[in-house]
Amino acid sequence: MTSANLELVQSIYAAWERGDFRTAEWADPEIKYVTADGPEPGSLTGLAEIAEGFRNFLGVWEDFCLEAEEYRELDGERVLSCSITSAGAARRAAWSSGKPGRRVRGFSTFAMAR
């Protein structure tokens, strides 16, 4: 049986896979987004800060695609997603270490509020 948390994460990824990163009604106003690795590790807090960060990130790429491969419920509060991203040429030098169109596997953990 699929939990409500898993269904929520799947619906978030469904929008992201279509390239729709605008929808955030599912998010707590004080949501925290943490990037643990990569050219710009750090954290963003709140919807406005995260929206600006995602606009900046997406603006780096000529083309960006995200596809969820797998979901795992870790416990009653956390869902892990494994996703594949592929992107066209980077517009900023810090991001251009890979080849355009390269597919990269990433992991995200969604921690649900109690």
Secondary structure, DSSP 8 states (H G I E B T S, - for coil): ---HHHHHHHHHHHHHHTT-----TTS-TT-EEEE-SSSS-EEEESHHHHHHHHHHHHTTBSSEEEEEEEEEE-SSSEEEEEEEEEE--BSSGGGTTS-TT-EEEEEEEEE---
